[in-house]
Amino acid sequence: LKIEKAVTDAMGLAHDENGKIVLVSGALPEEVVECSLLDSGRGVAKAVAVSVLEPSPLRIAPYCPYYSICGGCNFQIVSEKDSASIKEDIVKDNLLRIAKVDELPPFEATVYGSFARYRHRARFHVSIRDRKWGFMAKKSNEIVRIESCPLLSSRLDALLGDGREILSAARSAIFENRTVDGRAEVSAFEGDDEVSLGDRSVAITVGDIPYLVSANVFFQSNPRLMPDLLSFVHDNTIGNTIMDLYSGVGTFSAIFEGEGKKVYAVERERRCLVLSRKNAPSALSF
């Protein structure tokens, strides 16, 4: 198949000889690939690339030895810059094709950074019966034991390699009846000086803004790029009354602290609201 473009979930879109859409994992735009069919649905088929006959000039060798096994990453076969560019193309395609936007507005230059050690959030999977921990395999419910992940921050990677704290947190999940078939998920978040496993909050500083975050609430996983995101939101917010919807732990509400604006932080997750009131105390949290 000839891959025509990239679509959501890092799939390559192609058409077979009958004109049917085939979504191919592990393939890049403009590549010619040999595929193995996974699912021949009524409208769309799904496949995986098993051989790249004509590779894209963007293709590189993945730097993680678990890339073909672990289900955590999709874009390690291109550089960070090209990954950002392909994702931008996917967003534009969705706006034109799905949202039916007639004409795209100008796009800001996309900000990107190194893949290495960027992730400060992780969710480890644990088989308590087998004393096995790691991540899920691609398209599978099997746990892959991973010694080290090059994307994880240093403390999270150390946790993954050692495993004792992960197993301890998983055993606690047993007593709290939060396991299914002897398996548990352990969330972790690395702050400035320590790691949270569960609901205990830790401090993380983004730019000059201090936040309290726990592993069981949502927070951006890449704090290196957050200052650019926060600056963009701050500089493009108009007016003195601000609605921060799906506000989480007050990530955006906090950037307006001390500016005399009326900020309404709206969030249904109670654990987030508790932290939001600490991170953005002048905002009205609901």
Disulfide bonds with the S-S distance in Angstrom:
none
